C-alpha cells in the first residue's frame, strides 16, 4: 500500500505564503518541518517530480486537525546543502517566500537542529478539516494520536484523494438525487437518451459526512432505573437480559428527536424506551 507523510505542526503563515507563491507562478516551494530527525522515508525514497510523496499537515494552531495537503517532490539534508544550492534557494526565498529568508540561519529555540528541507508542490488548504485519527501509522497500524506540542512527523498510509472529495451529508445527497431525478423526469426520451450516451460511466465520488450526538449517560441510567425493567410504552417486561450483568435490555429514546432540536433530558426520554423482541420492534420516536 502506498504511504504518505504527516507533519505535526507548521505555522499557517508559512503555508499561506507558499499558497500565495503558487498563485504568483512558483510551482515548487520550500518547507522546513521542525524535526531534528532525518525523515527516513524521504531520504530513502528520494521523492521527485515523477514520484511525489503525499504529505498531510496540521498547523501549530490546530494540531488536532489536518488542514493542508501537498506533494513532496524533493528532500535535502540542510546540513549537506552546497553553497551554490543555498544561493539558488535564497534567490527563490527572497522573491517568493520572504518569511523563510533566514532558512539557513538559526532562528531561536524552535528552529535549532531542523535538518529536513522539503520541496513541495500543489499545496492545498482543505475545505473540510479532518481529525488526525483518519491517518493510520505504518509503524503499528494505529490511528494518529492527539499531540499537545508541534514538531515531528509520521509515516502513514496514503488515503488518496479522500480529504479532497466534496463533503456532503446523507440528507444533502438524497435531496440532490431527488432534485436531479425530478429534472430528468421532465426530459423527453430523445434528450434523456443523448444524456445517457454522453454521461460518464463512473459516478462522482463524494465524502459522506454524518452528524451524531454524544448522549448524556446519566439521563439513560435515570430513565432505565425509572422503567424498572418494563417498556414505558407498552408496559411489558423486557424479554432479554444483557449478558454482562443480567439487567433488562431496554433502549432509551426521545419524544422529540435530538436531530429536531429535542433535549437530552429525563423529561424528553424514557416513555419511549422500547423493548427489542425477535418479531416486533416498537417504533423509534
Secondary structure as UniProt FT lines:
FT   STRAND          3..10
FT   HELIX           12..23
FT   TURN            24..25
FT   STRAND          28..31
FT   HELIX           40..45
FT   TURN            49..50
FT   STRAND          53..59
FT   TURN            60..61
FT   TURN            63..64
FT   STRAND          65..77
FT   HELIX           78..80
FT   HELIX           83..96
FT   HELIX           98..100
FT   TURN            101..104
FT   TURN            109..113
FT   STRAND          116..131
FT   HELIX           132..134
FT   STRAND          136..137
FT   TURN            138..140
FT   STRAND          153..157
FT   TURN            160..161
FT   HELIX           162..164
FT   STRAND          167..169
FT   HELIX           170..185
FT   HELIX           189..198
FT   STRAND          207..209
FT   HELIX           217..227
FT   TURN            228..229
FT   TURN            232..234
FT   TURN            243..245
FT   STRAND          250..251
FT   HELIX           258..260
FT   TURN            267..268
FT   TURN            271..272
FT   STRAND          274..276
//
